[in-house]
Amino acid sequence: MERIMIIGPGGAGKSTLARTLGHKLHMPVIHLDAHMWKPNWQLTTRAEQRDIQEVLLDRERWIIDGNYSSTIDVRINKADTIIFLDINRRITIYQAIKRYLTHRNQVRPDMAEGCVEKIDLEFLSWIWNFPRDKRPGIMKMLLSVEPYKNVIILKTPQQIERFVQRLADQ
């Protein structure tokens, strides 16, 4: 595992897992949210997102977290390990609200400067509808990934903990 991408819905724990793996594996961590957003929650264009990722992924080793499904192919092409946090939406909604309450009126460490933590109905709706709207496309992509790539699907916080523990034990 030299180039690890982590995907999943908001509130699934992508950034937390990325930080944990980065620490345990001594690898640099790239939080896409810190690169895809401009101040005041202005999202970069898809073309900019692709260009940014091409530069960020031009390294030997990395862990990258973030969904950005329109550019997921950029990361899949360069990753050797793909981790999909396929977490129940009730858990992800809870965790997203908890994150908001923890970082309210602040810019969280894995977010772009000038993007004060917020939560709104649109974001909560995106999380809630992720299993219906985004999951099928992700699963289809994961089924078509080259067989030499490691695809890991984790469905519960307990599975995430066991996965991290197994890595620590190696």
N, C-alpha and C positions, 0 to 999 in steps of 0.2 A: 504494500500500500504506500505508494509514493505521491499519487495525485487523487485526492478524495473529494468527491462532490456530495453535498448533503442537500436534499430537496424535501419538500413537504409543505403542508399548509401553514399559515400564520399560527403562531402559538404552539407548534409541534415540538419546539425545542432545538431547532436547527443550529442557532448561534451558540446555545449552551453546549450542545454536543461538539460543535466545531472547536470551541475553546478547550473543552476537556480533552479531546483527541490531540489538539495542538500541543497541549502541555505534556500529555503522556507519550506522544510520539516525537516530540521536539521538532515540530513542523510549523511553518508559517501558516497563519489563518487569514483568510480573505473573507470579509463579510460583504457580500454584494450590496446590501442596503447602504453601506457607507460610500459606495462608488456610483450607484445608479440614481441617487437622489441629489438634487441641488437644493439650496436653502429654500425654506418655506414649502417643502413638499412638492417641488417641481421635478417630475420624472424626466430622465433623459430619454431621447428618442431611441427607437429600436436600433437604428444604425449606430448611434453612439454607444449603446449597450454592447453591441457586438464588438466594436472597436476596443472599448474599455476591457472587455473580457479577453480578447486576443492578447492584449498587452499583459494583463494580470496573470494569465495562464502560461506565459512564456518563461517558465521557471522549471527547475528539475522536480521540486517537491512543493506540495501545497495541500491545504484543506480549504474548500470554498463552500460557503453556505448561502442559500437563497434560492427562491423558486424561479421567477422570471421565465415563465414557460415559453415565451416567444423566442428566447435565445438559449434554451436548454440544450440544444444540439451542439452549441459551441463547447459547453462543458463536458457533455457526454463524449464528444470526439477526443478530448484531451485527457479525460479521467481514466484511471485504471480501476477505481472503486467507486461505485454509486450507492449511496445510502438513501433510501426513501423512508422517511418517517410517516408511515401510514396510520396516524394516530386518530382515534375516535374524535369526532367533532365536538362532543361535549367537553372533552378534556382540553382540546385546543382553544375553544371559546373561553373556558375558565382560565387557562394559562395566559391568553391574550389580555384578558381583563386584569388579571393579577400583574402582568408586566406593565400595563398602563398605570395601575395604582402605584406600583413601585417606582416608576420613572416619570410620573406626572410632573409637568412643568420643567422637564429636563430633556437633554438630548442623551439618549442611552449610548453606551460605549460602542455598540455595533451599528450605529446609524450615522448618516451624513451630518456634518455640522450644519446648524440652522434648521434642523428638523426636530422640533420639540415634540416629545411623545404625545400622540393623540390616539383616539379611538372614535370611530363613528359607525353608523349603521351600514354604510357601504362596505367597510372592512369586515365587520362582523358577519355580514351577509356573504362576503367572499369566502370567509372561513367555513361558515355553515354549509354553503353549497359546493365547497371544494370536492367532496366525495362524488357528487353528481357531475360537476362541470369540468374538473381538472383531472381527477384520479384516473378515469378511463384512458385518457390520452397518455398519461404518464405510464400506466401499466403497459399500454401498447408499445411505447418507446422502449421500456425496459425489456420487453420480450424480444425486441429486435436488436438489442445490444450484442456486439461481438462476444462470442463464447469465452474468450480469454479474459474478459473484464469481469470483475467481481461485483455482483448485484446483491445488495443486502436490503431486505425489507423488514423494518421493525415496527410492530403494531401497538406496543404498549410502553409506558415508561419503565416497566420492569424489564422488558426485553432490551431496552436501551441500556439500563444499568448492567444487565448481565453481559451484553456485548462489550461495554467499556471494561468491565471486570476481567473478561477473558483476555482482552488486549493487555491489560496491566499484568496479568499472570504469565504472559508469554515472554 
